[in-house]
C-alpha cells in the first residue's frame, strides 16, 4: 500500500509540474487538506467568508 501511495504522490507531483501549478510545497498542500477537511464538515453551498483566518487571510 505504501508503494501505491508513493506512486500516486509522484504522479500528482509530475502533473503539477507539467501544468506549472503551485501545489508542490508542503504549505500549499497542507492548506488544501485543511480546506478540504473543513468543507466536508460544512453544508453546501460554501461561503468563502467562512474560510477567512483570524488574521484576515484565507
C-alpha positions as CSV (number, residue, x, y, z in Angstrom):
1,X,0.0,0.0,0.0
2,X,2.8,2.4,0.8
3,X,4.3,1.9,-2.6
4,X,1.0,2.6,-4.2
5,X,0.6,5.9,-2.2
6,X,4.2,6.9,-3.2
7,X,3.3,6.2,-6.9
8,X,0.2,8.3,-6.7
9,X,2.0,11.1,-5.0
10,X,4.7,11.1,-7.6
11,X,2.1,11.1,-10.3
12,X,0.4,14.1,-8.7
13,X,3.8,16.0,-8.5
14,X,4.6,15.3,-12.1
15,X,1.1,16.5,-13.1
16,X,1.6,19.7,-11.1
17,X,5.0,20.4,-12.7
18,X,3.6,19.8,-16.2
19,X,0.8,22.2,-15.6
20,X,3.0,24.7,-13.7
21,X,0.7,24.7,-10.7
22,X,1.8,25.7,-7.2
23,X,0.9,22.7,-5.2
24,X,4.4,21.5,-4.9
25,X,5.4,22.7,-1.4
26,X,4.2,21.4,2.0
27,X,2.4,24.7,2.9
28,X,0.2,24.7,-0.2
29,X,-0.7,21.1,0.2
30,X,-1.4,21.4,3.9
31,X,-3.8,24.3,3.2
32,X,-5.6,22.3,0.6
33,X,-6.0,19.4,3.0
34,X,-7.3,21.7,5.8
35,X,-9.8,23.4,3.5
36,X,-11.0,20.1,2.2
37,X,-11.5,18.8,5.7
38,X,-13.4,21.9,6.7
39,X,-15.5,21.8,3.6
40,X,-16.6,18.2,4.4
41,X,-17.9,19.4,7.8
42,X,-20.0,22.3,6.2
43,X,-23.2,22.4,4.2
44,X,-23.3,23.5,0.6
45,X,-23.1,26.0,-0.9
46,X,-19.9,27.0,0.8
47,X,-19.3,30.7,1.7
48,X,-15.8,31.9,1.1
49,X,-16.1,34.2,4.2
50,X,-16.2,31.0,6.3
51,X,-12.6,30.4,5.3
52,X,-11.0,33.7,6.4
53,X,-8.5,33.3,9.2
54,X,-8.4,35.4,12.4
55,X,-5.6,37.5,10.7
56,X,-7.8,38.3,7.7
57,X,-6.1,35.9,5.3
58,X,-7.6,32.9,3.5
